[in-house]
Amino acid sequence: MIVQLVEMKNPCQSCIIVSDLMINLFERIKPEYPDMDFVITILDRPEDARKVDGLEIDLFPAILIDKEQITAGNILHKRQLKGYIDVRRPNG
């Protein structure tokens, strides 16, 4: 499984704050999911959002799990992200 954070190369101040929080969250939960890949995708231009499989709403940062968008510009709590991951895991 892949958990992907998608953000813009030159985001607004609010997006920087949300992205930093989500990157920190990725780092904190990574050890609990050694079988998963955590990926950060940085887009140069808003038009590049069409190139990201599963990205439906182009509000950033966005989080996708196996090409299914679960957030658009939101801050997730650790429990929320783990819940989204756990229900999508084969043994979840």
N, CA, C and O atoms as a printed pandas DataFrame, in Angstrom:
     atom_number atom_name residue_name chain_id  residue_number  x_coord  y_coord  z_coord
0              1         N          MET        A               1    0.836   -1.191    0.000
1              2        CA          MET        A               1    0.000    0.000    0.000
2              3         C          MET        A               1    0.875    1.246    0.000
3              4         O          MET        A               1    2.004    1.248    0.490
4              5         N          ILE        A               2    0.315    2.292   -0.563
5              6        CA          ILE        A               2    1.026    3.567   -0.630
6              7         C          ILE        A               2    0.174    4.660    0.005
7              8         O          ILE        A               2   -0.994    4.836   -0.342
8              9         N          VAL        A               3    0.772    5.382    0.932
9             10        CA          VAL        A               3    0.149    6.571    1.511
10            11         C          VAL        A               3    0.912    7.750    0.921
11            12         O          VAL        A               3    2.128    7.855    1.082
12            13         N          GLN        A               4    0.193    8.633    0.241
13            14        CA          GLN        A               4    0.833    9.702   -0.525
14            15         C          GLN        A               4    0.330   11.066   -0.074
15            16         O          GLN        A               4   -0.874   11.293    0.046
16            17         N          LEU        A               5    1.264   11.959    0.171
17            18        CA          LEU        A               5    0.958   13.360    0.440
18            19         C          LEU        A               5    1.285   14.134   -0.827
19            20         O          LEU        A               5    2.395   14.034   -1.351
20            21         N          VAL        A               6    0.329   14.899   -1.317
21            22        CA          VAL        A               6    0.534   15.708   -2.521
22            23         C          VAL        A               6    0.455   17.170   -2.110
23            24         O          VAL        A               6   -0.506   17.599   -1.472
24            25         N          GLU        A               7    1.487   17.930   -2.489
25            26        CA          GLU        A               7    1.512   19.351   -2.159
26            27         C          GLU        A               7    2.114   20.137   -3.315
27            28         O          GLU        A               7    2.717   19.569   -4.226
28            29         N          MET        A               8    1.940   21.448   -3.260
29            30        CA          MET        A               8    2.483   22.326   -4.286
30            31         C          MET        A               8    3.912   22.733   -3.940
31            32         O          MET        A               8    4.290   22.788   -2.770
32            33         N          LYS        A               9    4.692   23.014   -4.971
33            34        CA          LYS        A               9    6.079   23.433   -4.782
34            35         C          LYS        A               9    6.160   24.774   -4.054
35            36         O          LYS        A               9    7.022   24.962   -3.196
36            37         N          ASN        A              10    5.280   25.694   -4.386
37            38        CA          ASN        A              10    5.259   27.017   -3.763
38            39         C          ASN        A              10    3.899   27.255   -3.115
39            40         O          ASN        A              10    3.081   28.008   -3.643
40            41         N          PRO        A              11    3.656   26.616   -1.972
41            42        CA          PRO        A              11    2.338   26.716   -1.342
42            43         C          PRO        A              11    2.150   28.017   -0.567
43            44         O          PRO        A              11    3.101   28.746   -0.288
44            45         N          CYS        A              12    0.906   28.276   -0.234
45            46        CA          CYS        A              12    0.603   29.427    0.622
46            47         C          CYS        A              12    1.046   29.109    2.054
47            48         O          CYS        A              12    1.397   27.969    2.358
48            49         N          GLN        A              13    1.030   30.094    2.909
49            50        CA          GLN        A              13    1.489   29.923    4.285
50            51         C          GLN        A              13    0.668   28.867    5.033
51            52         O          GLN        A              13    1.225   28.041    5.755
52            53         N          SER        A              14   -0.633   28.897    4.860
53            54        CA          SER        A              14   -1.493   27.907    5.519
54            55         C          SER        A              14   -1.172   26.494    5.053
55            56         O          SER        A              14   -1.141   25.560    5.855
56            57         N          CYS        A              15   -0.934   26.341    3.748
57            58        CA          CYS        A              15   -0.611   25.023    3.204
58            59         C          CYS        A              15    0.722   24.511    3.740
59            60         O          CYS        A              15    0.887   23.312    3.964
60            61         N          ILE        A              16    1.663   25.413    3.942
61            62        CA          ILE        A              16    2.953   25.018    4.511
62            63         C          ILE        A              16    2.753   24.453    5.906
63            64         O          ILE        A              16    3.347   23.435    6.262
64            65         N          ILE        A              17    1.924   25.109    6.687
65            66        CA          ILE        A              17    1.662   24.651    8.062
66            67         C          ILE        A              17    1.005   23.273    8.039
67            68         O          ILE        A              17    1.422   22.375    8.771
68            69         N          VAL        A              18   -0.020   23.101    7.205
69            70        CA          VAL        A              18   -0.725   21.823    7.132
70            71         C          VAL        A              18    0.213   20.733    6.605
71            72         O          VAL        A              18    0.232   19.624    7.138
72            73         N          SER        A              19    0.985   21.042    5.566
73            74        CA          SER        A              19    1.922   20.060    5.014
74            75         C          SER        A              19    2.946   19.622    6.054
75            76         O          SER        A              19    3.229   18.432    6.192
76            77         N          ASP        A              20    3.496   20.583    6.782
77            78        CA          ASP        A              20    4.482   20.241    7.802
78            79         C          ASP        A              20    3.886   19.328    8.869
79            80         O          ASP        A              20    4.539   18.390    9.326
80            81         N          LEU        A              21    2.647   19.605    9.264
81            82        CA          LEU        A              21    1.985   18.749   10.242
82            83         C          LEU        A              21    1.762   17.341    9.693
83            84         O          LEU        A              21    1.941   16.357   10.412
84            85         N          MET        A              22    1.375   17.243    8.435
85            86        CA          MET        A              22    1.127   15.929    7.842
86            87         C          MET        A              22    2.427   15.153    7.623
87            88         O          MET        A              22    2.459   13.936    7.806
88            89         N          ILE        A              23    3.490   15.843    7.236
89            90        CA          ILE        A              23    4.789   15.181    7.085
90            91         C          ILE        A              23    5.265   14.661    8.437
91            92         O          ILE        A              23    5.792   13.553    8.533
92            93         N          ASN        A              24    5.079   15.460    9.472
93            94        CA          ASN        A              24    5.432   15.034   10.826
94            95         C          ASN        A              24    4.609   13.818   11.229
95            96         O          ASN        A              24    5.135   12.892   11.846
96            97         N          LEU        A              25    3.341   13.810   10.892
97            98        CA          LEU        A              25    2.483   12.667   11.198
98            99         C          LEU        A              25    2.946   11.426   10.440
99           100         O          LEU        A              25    2.983   10.336   11.012
100          101         N          PHE        A              26    3.296   11.571    9.175
101          102        CA          PHE        A              26    3.836   10.450    8.398
102          103         C          PHE        A              26    5.039    9.846    9.119
103          104         O          PHE        A              26    5.131    8.629    9.282
104          105         N          GLU        A              27    5.955   10.709    9.545
105          106        CA          GLU        A              27    7.172   10.237   10.214
106          107         C          GLU        A              27    6.855    9.504   11.516
107          108         O          GLU        A              27    7.519    8.525   11.855
108          109         N          ARG        A              28    5.854    9.969   12.238
109          110        CA          ARG        A              28    5.501    9.344   13.518
110          111         C          ARG        A              28    4.842    7.980   13.352
111          112         O          ARG        A              28    5.059    7.091   14.175
112          113         N          ILE        A              29    4.036    7.795   12.294
113          114        CA          ILE        A              29    3.340    6.511   12.171
114          115         C          ILE        A              29    4.056    5.516   11.266
115          116         O          ILE        A              29    3.706    4.336   11.257
116          117         N          LYS        A              30    5.045    5.963   10.512
117          118        CA          LYS        A              30    5.788    5.064    9.618
118          119         C          LYS        A              30    6.270    3.783   10.300
119          120         O          LYS        A              30    6.099    2.701    9.739
120          121         N          PRO        A              31    6.868    3.869   11.493
121          122        CA          PRO        A              31    7.357    2.643   12.144
122          123         C          PRO        A              31    6.247    1.622   12.446
123          124         O          PRO        A              31    6.522    0.428   12.559
124          125         N          GLU        A              32    5.019    2.079   12.573
125          126        CA          GLU        A              32    3.908    1.168   12.854
126          127         C          GLU        A              32    3.419    0.443   11.602
127          128         O          GLU        A              32    2.667   -0.527   11.697
128          129         N          TYR        A              33    3.844    0.910   10.434
129          130        CA          TYR        A              33    3.410    0.342    9.162
130          131         C          TYR        A              33    4.622    0.061    8.268
131          132         O          TYR        A              33    4.785    0.700    7.229
132          133         N          PRO        A              34    5.471   -0.890    8.666
133          134        CA          PRO        A              34    6.687   -1.148    7.889
134          135         C          PRO        A              34    6.418   -1.712    6.492
135          136         O          PRO        A              34    7.293   -1.675    5.627
136          137         N          ASP        A              35    5.222   -2.229    6.274
137          138        CA          ASP        A              35    4.879   -2.809    4.975
138          139         C          ASP        A              35    4.307   -1.775    4.002
139          140         O          ASP        A              35    3.938   -2.120    2.879
140          141         N          MET        A              36    4.233   -0.523    4.420
141          142        CA          MET        A              36    3.648    0.521    3.593
142          143         C          MET        A              36    4.694    1.530    3.148
143          144         O          MET        A              36    5.687    1.769    3.835
144          145         N          ASP        A              37    4.449    2.113    1.985
145          146        CA          ASP        A              37    5.310    3.185    1.481
146          147         C          ASP        A              37    4.624    4.516    1.737
147          148         O          ASP        A              37    3.457    4.702    1.394
148          149         N          PHE        A              38    5.355    5.434    2.340
149          150        CA          PHE        A              38    4.874    6.797    2.556
150          151         C          PHE        A              38    5.617    7.691    1.577
151          152         O          PHE        A              38    6.844    7.786    1.620
152          153         N          VAL        A              39    4.869    8.348    0.692
153          154        CA          VAL        A              39    5.443    9.101   -0.420
154          155         C          VAL        A              39    4.971   10.547   -0.360
155          156         O          VAL        A              39    3.813   10.822   -0.047
156          157         N          ILE        A              40    5.880   11.463   -0.664
157          158        CA          ILE        A              40    5.525   12.875   -0.766
158          159         C          ILE        A              40    5.732   13.299   -2.217
159          160         O          ILE        A              40    6.827   13.165   -2.762
160          161         N          THR        A              41    4.672   13.809   -2.833
161          162        CA          THR        A              41    4.718   14.257   -4.222
162          163         C          THR        A              41    4.567   15.769   -4.223
163          164         O          THR        A              41    3.621   16.312   -3.652
164          165         N          ILE        A              42    5.504   16.437   -4.866
165          166        CA          ILE        A              42    5.480   17.897   -4.931
166          167         C          ILE        A              42    5.201   18.309   -6.373
167          168         O          ILE        A              42    5.937   17.945   -7.290
168          169         N          LEU        A              43    4.133   19.069   -6.557
169          170        CA          LEU        A              43    3.728   19.519   -7.893
170          171         C          LEU        A              43    4.290   20.900   -8.184
171          172         O          LEU        A              43    4.241   21.792   -7.337
172          173         N          ASP        A              44    4.823   21.070   -9.383
173          174        CA          ASP        A              44    5.354   22.373   -9.797
174          175         C          ASP        A              44    4.247   23.375  -10.104
175          176         O          ASP        A              44    4.360   24.557   -9.781
176          177         N          ARG        A              45    3.170   22.888  -10.735
177          178        CA          ARG        A              45    2.064   23.758  -11.145
178          179         C          ARG        A              45    0.735   23.098  -10.813
179          180         O          ARG        A              45    0.660   21.871  -10.753
180          181         N          PRO        A              46   -0.303   23.876  -10.598
181          182        CA          PRO        A              46   -1.617   23.284  -10.313
182          183         C          PRO        A              46   -2.098   22.326  -11.410
183          184         O          PRO        A              46   -2.793   21.350  -11.124
184          185         N          GLU        A              47   -1.729   22.607  -12.657
185          186        CA          GLU        A              47   -2.143   21.737  -13.769
186          187         C          GLU        A              47   -1.574   20.324  -13.636
187          188         O          GLU        A              47   -2.134   19.375  -14.186
188          189         N          ASP        A              48   -0.478   20.182  -12.918
189          190        CA          ASP        A              48    0.141   18.868  -12.732
190          191         C          ASP        A              48   -0.708   17.939  -11.873
191          192         O          ASP        A              48   -0.440   16.740  -11.810
192          193         N          ALA        A              49   -1.723   18.476  -11.216
193          194        CA          ALA        A              49   -2.595   17.650  -10.382
194          195         C          ALA        A              49   -3.276   16.565  -11.210
195          196         O          ALA        A              49   -3.578   15.492  -10.689
196          197         N          ARG        A              50   -3.518   16.829  -12.479
197          198        CA          ARG        A              50   -4.157   15.825  -13.352
198          199         C          ARG        A              50   -3.281   14.596  -13.527
199          200         O          ARG        A              50   -3.783   13.530  -13.885
200          201         N          LYS        A              51   -1.996   14.720  -13.286
201          202        CA          LYS        A              51   -1.066   13.601  -13.458
202          203         C          LYS        A              51   -1.040   12.661  -12.252
203          204         O          LYS        A              51   -0.438   11.589  -12.314
204          205         N          VAL        A              52   -1.681   13.054  -11.167
205          206        CA          VAL        A              52   -1.672   12.243   -9.953
206          207         C          VAL        A              52   -2.917   11.355   -9.948
207          208         O          VAL        A              52   -4.038   11.845   -9.814
208          209         N          ASP        A              53   -2.706   10.040  -10.097
209          210        CA          ASP        A              53   -3.821    9.100  -10.099
210          211         C          ASP        A              53   -4.583    9.165   -8.781
211          212         O          ASP        A              53   -3.994    9.065   -7.705
212          213         N          GLY        A              54   -5.892    9.333   -8.877
213          214        CA          GLY        A              54   -6.741    9.339   -7.705
214          215         C          GLY        A              54   -7.014   10.711   -7.120
215          216         O          GLY        A              54   -7.893   10.852   -6.270
216          217         N          LEU        A              55   -6.286   11.717   -7.551
217          218        CA          LEU        A              55   -6.490   13.067   -7.024
218          219         C          LEU        A              55   -7.716   13.671   -7.702
219          220         O          LEU        A              55   -7.700   13.941   -8.903
220          221         N          GLU        A              56   -8.773   13.881   -6.928
221          222        CA          GLU        A              56  -10.030   14.373   -7.486
222          223         C          GLU        A              56  -10.282   15.842   -7.163
223          224         O          GLU        A              56  -10.814   16.585   -7.988
224          225         N          ILE        A              57   -9.899   16.251   -5.966
225          226        CA          ILE        A              57  -10.102   17.634   -5.541
226          227         C          ILE        A              57   -8.728   18.252   -5.351
227          228         O          ILE        A              57   -7.940   17.781   -4.531
228          229         N          ASP        A              58   -8.441   19.297   -6.097
229          230        CA          ASP        A              58   -7.090   19.860   -6.059
230          231         C          ASP        A              58   -6.948   20.959   -5.018
231          232         O          ASP        A              58   -6.589   22.093   -5.334
232          233         N          LEU        A              59   -7.235   20.604   -3.776
233          234        CA          LEU        A              59   -6.915   21.435   -2.620
234          235         C          LEU        A              59   -5.746   20.767   -1.923
235          236         O          LEU        A              59   -5.757   19.556   -1.700
236          237         N          PHE        A              60   -4.754   21.544   -1.586
237          238        CA          PHE        A              60   -3.526   20.944   -1.066
238          239         C          PHE        A              60   -3.232   21.401    0.347
239          240         O          PHE        A              60   -3.675   22.470    0.767
240          241         N          PRO        A              61   -2.496   20.605    1.070
241          242        CA          PRO        A              61   -2.020   19.274    0.723
242          243         C          PRO        A              61   -3.164   18.265    0.730
243          244         O          PRO        A              61   -4.165   18.431    1.427
244          245         N          ALA        A              62   -2.984   17.225   -0.060
245          246        CA          ALA        A              62   -3.969   16.150   -0.147
246          247         C          ALA        A              62   -3.291   14.840    0.247
247          248         O          ALA        A              62   -2.097   14.647    0.018
248          249         N          ILE        A              63   -4.069   13.956    0.837
249          250        CA          ILE        A              63   -3.549   12.638    1.179
250          251         C          ILE        A              63   -4.352   11.599    0.419
251          252         O          ILE        A              63   -5.582   11.634    0.385
252          253         N          LEU        A              64   -3.617   10.665   -0.194
253          254        CA          LEU        A              64   -4.227    9.555   -0.917
254          255         C          LEU        A              64   -3.690    8.255   -0.331
255          256         O          LEU        A              64   -2.526    8.166    0.061
256          257         N          ILE        A              65   -4.547    7.266   -0.281
257          258        CA          ILE        A              65   -4.125    5.922    0.107
258          259         C          ILE        A              65   -4.470    5.014   -1.056
259          260         O          ILE        A              65   -5.636    4.872   -1.424
260          261         N          ASP        A              66   -3.450    4.403   -1.629
261          262        CA          ASP        A              66   -3.627    3.562   -2.816
262          263         C          ASP        A              66   -4.503    4.232   -3.864
263          264         O          ASP        A              66   -5.468    3.648   -4.356
264          265         N          LYS        A              67   -4.150    5.455   -4.192
265          266        CA          LYS        A              67   -4.796    6.238   -5.257
266          267         C          LYS        A              67   -6.236    6.627   -4.951
267          268         O          LYS        A              67   -6.999    6.946   -5.863
268          269         N          GLU        A              68   -6.612    6.602   -3.675
269          270        CA          GLU        A              68   -7.934    7.068   -3.257
270          271         C          GLU        A              68   -7.730    8.280   -2.357
271          272         O          GLU        A              68   -7.106    8.184   -1.300
272          273         N          GLN        A              69   -8.257    9.409   -2.786
273          274        CA          GLN        A              69   -8.073   10.642   -2.018
274          275         C          GLN        A              69   -8.928   10.600   -0.756
275          276         O          GLN        A              69  -10.129   10.334   -0.806
276          277         N          ILE        A              70   -8.276   10.872    0.382
277          278        CA          ILE        A              70   -9.012   10.876    1.644
278          279         C          ILE        A              70   -9.089   12.266    2.268
279          280         O          ILE        A              70   -9.952   12.509    3.111
280          281         N          THR        A              71   -8.209   13.182    1.874
281          282        CA          THR        A              71   -8.276   14.552    2.372
282          283         C          THR        A              71   -7.951   15.543    1.263
283          284         O          THR        A              71   -7.340   15.204    0.249
284          285         N          ALA        A              72   -8.382   16.778    1.492
285          286        CA          ALA        A              72   -8.057   17.878    0.586
286          287         C          ALA        A              72   -7.881   19.127    1.442
287          288         O          ALA        A              72   -8.847   19.834    1.729
288          289         N          GLY        A              73   -6.646   19.391    1.847
289          290        CA          GLY        A              73   -6.349   20.581    2.630
290          291         C          GLY        A              73   -6.648   20.456    4.113
291          292         O          GLY        A              73   -6.580   21.445    4.843
292          293         N          ASN        A              74   -6.975   19.262    4.567
293          294        CA          ASN        A              74   -7.333   19.060    5.972
294          295         C          ASN        A              74   -6.139   18.611    6.807
295          296         O          ASN        A              74   -5.164   18.064    6.292
296          297         N          ILE        A              75   -6.244   18.858    8.099
297          298        CA          ILE        A              75   -5.272   18.333    9.046
298          299         C          ILE        A              75   -5.903   17.102    9.689
299          300         O          ILE        A              75   -6.982   17.179   10.277
300          301         N          LEU        A              76   -5.228   15.984    9.573
301          302        CA          LEU        A              76   -5.718   14.759   10.195
302          303         C          LEU        A              76   -5.036   14.533   11.532
303          304         O          LEU        A              76   -3.864   14.865   11.711
304          305         N          HIS        A              77   -5.770   13.977   12.448
305          306        CA          HIS        A              77   -5.198   13.516   13.707
306          307         C          HIS        A              77   -4.595   12.135   13.450
307          308         O          HIS        A              77   -5.004   11.438   12.521
308          309         N          LYS        A              78   -3.643   11.752   14.256
309          310        CA          LYS        A              78   -2.986   10.454   14.121
310          311         C          LYS        A              78   -4.005    9.312   14.075
311          312         O          LYS        A              78   -3.888    8.410   13.246
312          313         N          ARG        A              79   -4.991    9.349   14.952
313          314        CA          ARG        A              79   -6.016    8.285   14.987
314          315         C          ARG        A              79   -6.794    8.223   13.679
315          316         O          ARG        A              79   -7.135    7.141   13.202
316          317         N          GLN        A              80   -7.072    9.392   13.103
317          318        CA          GLN        A              80   -7.823    9.416   11.848
318          319         C          GLN        A              80   -7.031    8.779   10.722
319          320         O          GLN        A              80   -7.552    7.927   10.002
320          321         N          LEU        A              81   -5.774    9.181   10.560
321          322        CA          LEU        A              81   -4.969    8.625    9.479
322          323         C          LEU        A              81   -4.794    7.125    9.669
323          324         O          LEU        A              81   -4.919    6.363    8.710
324          325         N          LYS        A              82   -4.507    6.692   10.887
325          326        CA          LYS        A              82   -4.364    5.260   11.149
326          327         C          LYS        A              82   -5.667    4.524   10.839
327          328         O          LYS        A              82   -5.638    3.411   10.313
328          329         N          GLY        A              83   -6.791    5.127   11.155
329          330        CA          GLY        A              83   -8.076    4.511   10.855
330          331         C          GLY        A              83   -8.292    4.353    9.354
331          332         O          GLY        A              83   -8.731    3.301    8.890
332          333         N          TYR        A              84   -7.981    5.408    8.597
333          334        CA          TYR        A              84   -8.095    5.326    7.143
334          335         C          TYR        A              84   -7.189    4.226    6.581
335          336         O          TYR        A              84   -7.587    3.490    5.678
336          337         N          ILE        A              85   -5.986    4.120    7.111
337          338        CA          ILE        A              85   -5.050    3.096    6.651
338          339         C          ILE        A              85   -5.556    1.709    7.033
339          340         O          ILE        A              85   -5.590    0.804    6.200
340          341         N          ASP        A              86   -5.945    1.548    8.284
341          342        CA          ASP        A              86   -6.327    0.221    8.785
342          343         C          ASP        A              86   -7.510   -0.378    8.056
343          344         O          ASP        A              86   -7.525   -1.582    7.799
344          345         N          VAL        A              87   -8.512    0.435    7.712
345          346        CA          VAL        A              87   -9.681   -0.137    7.012
346          347         C          VAL        A              87   -9.355   -0.526    5.576
347          348         O          VAL        A              87  -10.099   -1.289    4.961
348          349         N          ARG        A              88   -8.257   -0.016    5.036
349          350        CA          ARG        A              88   -7.881   -0.345    3.657
350          351         C          ARG        A              88   -6.828   -1.444    3.567
351          352         O          ARG        A              88   -6.533   -1.937    2.479
352          353         N          ARG        A              89   -6.270   -1.822    4.692
353          354        CA          ARG        A              89   -5.247   -2.875    4.692
354          355         C          ARG        A              89   -5.918   -4.223    4.441
355          356         O          ARG        A              89   -7.046   -4.449    4.877
356          357         N          PRO        A              90   -5.226   -5.113    3.740
357          358        CA          PRO        A              90   -5.795   -6.442    3.467
358          359         C          PRO        A              90   -6.228   -7.179    4.744
359          360         O          PRO        A              90   -7.221   -7.906    4.728
360          361         N          ASN        A              91   -5.499   -6.999    5.831
361          362        CA          ASN        A              91   -5.853   -7.688    7.073
362          363         C          ASN        A              91   -6.576   -6.766    8.036
363          364         O          ASN        A              91   -6.762   -7.114    9.202
364          365         N          GLY        A              92   -6.994   -5.580    7.561
365          366        CA          GLY        A              92   -7.563   -4.556    8.416
366          367         C          GLY        A              92   -8.968   -4.702    8.742
367          368         O          GLY        A              92   -9.524   -3.873    9.462
